[in-house]
């Protein structure tokens, strides 16, 4: 609960909770996937939860420098540098969790490596 932002969020759900919800409702997402997509290893959206994952999904055909930051302290340091005008011309991907969302508060694994392997 966050007193400042309670009115902004109606619900939060983890991927594990979503998976369980689909199972409870008898929904098998594999039934809805095109066979060509299901076997396609180039589904880059899968990289979103890891550090640098968003940067892997965008076309880098412009003049920006690309940088990924993880960990709350590094994010704060980077934002402070932006405010001070010390960083310009960057496309920055920030993850407050060290290691990215895959290592976030709902990581049920004992290590980042286990979370990555489950990914």
C-alpha positions as CSV (number, residue, x, y, z in Angstrom):
1,X,0.0,0.0,0.0
2,X,1.3,3.4,-1.0
3,X,-0.8,6.3,0.3
4,X,0.5,8.7,-2.4
5,X,-0.4,6.4,-5.4
6,X,-3.3,4.2,-4.2
7,X,-5.7,5.9,-6.6
8,X,-3.4,5.1,-9.6
9,X,-3.4,1.3,-9.4
10,X,-6.5,-0.9,-9.5
11,X,-4.7,-4.2,-9.3
12,X,-1.3,-5.9,-9.5
13,X,-0.7,-9.4,-10.6
14,X,2.5,-11.4,-11.0
15,X,3.2,-13.8,-13.9
16,X,2.9,-16.7,-11.5
17,X,-0.5,-15.5,-10.4
18,X,-1.6,-15.0,-14.0
19,X,-0.4,-18.5,-14.9
20,X,-2.4,-19.9,-12.0
21,X,-5.5,-17.9,-13.0
22,X,-5.3,-19.2,-16.5
23,X,-5.0,-22.8,-15.1
24,X,-7.9,-22.3,-12.8
25,X,-10.1,-21.0,-15.7
26,X,-8.9,-23.9,-18.0
27,X,-7.2,-21.6,-20.5
28,X,-4.3,-23.0,-22.4
29,X,-2.5,-20.2,-24.2
30,X,-0.8,-22.8,-26.5
31,X,-4.2,-23.4,-28.2
32,X,-4.2,-19.8,-29.3
33,X,-0.7,-19.5,-30.7
34,X,0.1,-19.7,-34.4
35,X,2.3,-22.7,-35.0
36,X,4.9,-20.5,-36.7
37,X,5.1,-18.2,-33.7
38,X,5.2,-21.1,-31.2
39,X,8.3,-22.5,-32.7
40,X,10.0,-19.1,-33.4
41,X,13.1,-18.7,-31.2
42,X,13.4,-15.0,-32.2
43,X,10.6,-13.8,-29.9
44,X,12.6,-10.9,-28.5
45,X,9.8,-9.8,-26.2
46,X,11.0,-12.6,-23.9
47,X,14.0,-10.5,-23.0
48,X,12.0,-7.7,-21.3
49,X,12.5,-8.9,-17.7
50,X,16.3,-9.1,-18.0
51,X,18.8,-6.2,-17.9
52,X,19.2,-4.9,-21.5
53,X,16.1,-6.7,-22.6
54,X,14.2,-3.6,-23.7
55,X,17.3,-2.4,-25.6
56,X,17.4,-5.8,-27.5
57,X,13.9,-5.1,-28.8
58,X,14.3,-1.7,-30.3
59,X,15.9,-0.7,-33.6
60,X,19.0,1.3,-33.0
61,X,19.0,3.3,-36.2
62,X,19.5,6.8,-34.6
63,X,22.1,9.0,-33.0
64,X,21.4,7.9,-29.4
65,X,23.9,6.1,-27.3
66,X,22.3,3.1,-25.5
67,X,22.7,2.3,-21.9
68,X,21.1,-0.1,-19.4
69,X,21.1,0.6,-15.7
70,X,20.1,-1.8,-12.9
71,X,19.8,-1.4,-9.2
72,X,18.1,1.4,-7.4
73,X,21.2,3.2,-6.4
74,X,22.5,3.2,-10.0
75,X,19.1,4.5,-11.2
76,X,19.1,7.3,-8.7
77,X,22.7,8.3,-9.6
78,X,21.8,8.3,-13.3
79,X,18.7,10.4,-12.8
80,X,20.7,12.9,-10.7
81,X,23.2,13.1,-13.5
82,X,20.5,13.8,-16.0
83,X,19.0,16.5,-13.9
84,X,22.4,18.1,-13.5
85,X,22.8,18.0,-17.3
86,X,25.7,15.6,-17.2
87,X,24.1,13.0,-19.5
88,X,22.8,13.8,-22.9
89,X,22.0,11.9,-26.1
90,X,21.3,8.5,-24.4
91,X,18.4,6.1,-24.6
92,X,18.5,4.6,-21.1
93,X,16.8,1.5,-19.9
94,X,16.4,1.5,-16.1
95,X,15.6,-1.4,-13.9
96,X,15.3,-0.6,-10.2
97,X,15.9,-4.3,-9.3
98,X,19.5,-5.5,-9.6
99,X,19.4,-7.9,-12.5
100,X,16.2,-6.6,-13.9
101,X,12.6,-7.6,-13.3
102,X,13.5,-11.3,-13.4
103,X,15.2,-10.7,-10.0
104,X,12.4,-8.6,-8.6
105,X,10.4,-8.9,-5.4
106,X,8.3,-11.8,-6.8
107,X,11.4,-14.0,-7.6
108,X,10.7,-17.2,-5.9
109,X,14.1,-18.7,-6.7
110,X,17.0,-18.6,-4.4
111,X,19.4,-17.0,-6.9
112,X,19.4,-14.8,-10.0
113,X,20.8,-17.8,-12.0
114,X,17.8,-20.0,-11.0
115,X,15.4,-17.2,-12.0
116,X,17.2,-16.8,-15.3
117,X,17.1,-20.5,-16.0
118,X,13.3,-20.6,-15.2
119,X,12.9,-17.7,-17.6
